[in-house]
C-alpha cells in the first residue's frame, strides 16, 4: 500500500517559542494588533510504502518519535491518506 503522509510537529504548551514571539512582534509592527499567542511548527509531507495501514501508522509513529519530533518538548500528529493507483 502507498500512503501520502502529513506530519505536524509543534512545541508543547509551556515551552518558549522564540520564533513564534518574533513572528508575533513582526505582525504587530505591520499593524496586525489583533494577533496573539503565535506558535510556529513544522509540517512534513512524504510518501510511505507499507504492507498495511496499521504498519504504516507504527512506522510513522516511530519516525516521529525517533527523528522528526523531540518527544520531550514537541507534540506531533500525522495523517495517512491512502494513495489510489490505477491497476
Buried (B, 14 or more C-beta within 10 A) or exposed (E): BEBEBEBBBBBEEEEEBEEBBEBBEEBBEEEEEEEEEBBBBEEBEEEBEBEEEEEBBEBBEEBBEEEBBEEEEBBBEBEBEEEEEEE
